[in-house]
Amino acid sequence: MQRLLVFLVCVLAASVLAAGIPVSRAAGTVDNTAGDPVVIPDLQAGWLLFKAGQLQQAHELLERTQPADDAGRTERLFLLGLVEVQLGLLRQAARRFEVILAQQPKLTRVRLELAQVYHALGRDEKARFHFEASLADELPASVETVVEDFLNRIDVRKRWSASFSAAVLPETNPARRSDSPEVLISGIPFQLDQQKSSGVGLLVSAGAAFSPMISDDLRGVLTASTTAKLYRQQDWNDVSVRGEAGLVRLFDGGMLSGGLRVGRRWLDGDLYNREIGPWLRGRLRLSAVSRLHMNMSAGNHKHPGLHRQDGWRISVSPGLIHALNARTSIETDLDLERVGAREDYYTSRLVGLGVTLRRAFRGGLSIAPGLSVHVRRYAGLDPLFQQTRTDRLLRVSVNLLHRALQYEGFAPYVEYSFESNRSSIPLRTYRNHGIMVGISKKF
């Protein structure tokens, strides 16, 4: 039936072209040699030309077309995208589909077309995002199977990736200093010399990964990344680098990887610690709308200037992403960590839970509010206050992104965050507000 419909459309289009019937806007154009005038709206004529394989003519016509209503403008952009895909103009087609989704994120057909374009361009991270988002709309079983096949192919073919982000970060208390003007030590009040002060930092992060093929389902993995938080006041600076080497095992619906990690961290320009240890990561699609991920690591940390802090740090972080629909998803993360040290005061255990809701609105705006709570308990007594330290950290954040503002793959974003740490050691109690304005891109 579908083939018959396409055949009839093509015949109609060919007949229109063969008869020399003019294509015009709704007002139409009269051809006296062709008998009674025939009026074909531009969008309909564009569809006929597209189905008849007259791609260049369809493209030229649609570029001139100016629909009067939103529905017509959306249809024009979608048809232009389809034509440009056939003409091999994939980047232009991606921009057309992105504009539509920025205005109407519920259009799953457009999202699927965009995902396939990004897949053809080799931009697998973007393709994965849109394929996974489309699965939340209860696709027909046959279409869902095709999407799952695309996702598996992305996993199989991915060889390298890179990311970059830069942001300006004004904070009210970047050094995380105490709110209190004084503290009590053995019942005696002491004035604090350094009160909290605001500052503006530059946050830069970059990373690259390469995955050489070993067999159909097995790959190697080599990664390198760096993160730098820089301030005019240099003693607040925090810079770290990390490298990983290991293996990745692919299977239907996910992957499992593991290997060895090495890293270094500098505070105030001085080497703070060195790290080496194993890591393990996994990802699994539980269903069309739910994905499970897991990060595990164990690092042996050495501190050149503070050997009392030397020891193993073990962390486990499972998480679940569930798509409520194509525009809304919720992510829940659990953080478990044990920090070992030569001295009990530096030994601690952490338990944390975080929830992030992501929502795309009509017009291109996306918002992601998040809330997390972490509790860290230390094993030994504080040498100064002679009591066990317990920290309760609350973090609230809101991330804003406008899809239509992307340029050459760089996405600008704004994020507000608030941290409040309540500690049994008054010196460790603080609050901090921050606004991050930056750009990011995944290659």
Secondary structure, DSSP 8 states (H G I E B T S, - for coil): -HHHHHHHHHHHHHHHHHTT----STT----GGGSS-----HHHHHHHHHHTT-HHHHHHHHHH---SSHHHHHHHHHHHHHHHHHHT-HHHHHHHHHHHHHH-TT-HHHHHHHHHHHHHHT-HHHHHHHHHHHGGG---HHHHHHHHHHHHHHHHH--EEEEEEEEEEEES-TT---S-SEEEETTEEEE-S-----EEEEEEEEEEEE--BSSSSEEEEEEEEEEEEEESSGGG-EEEEEEEEEEEEEETTEEEEEEEEEEEEEETTEEEEEEEEEEEEEEEE-SSSEEEEEEEEEEEEE-TT-GGG-EEEEEEEEEEEEESSSSEEEEEEEEEEEE--SSGGG-EEEEEEEEEEEEE-TTSEEEEEEEEEEEEEEEEE-TTT-SEEEEEEEEEEEEEEEGGG-BTTBEEEEEEEEEEEEESSGGG-EEEEEEEEEEEEE-
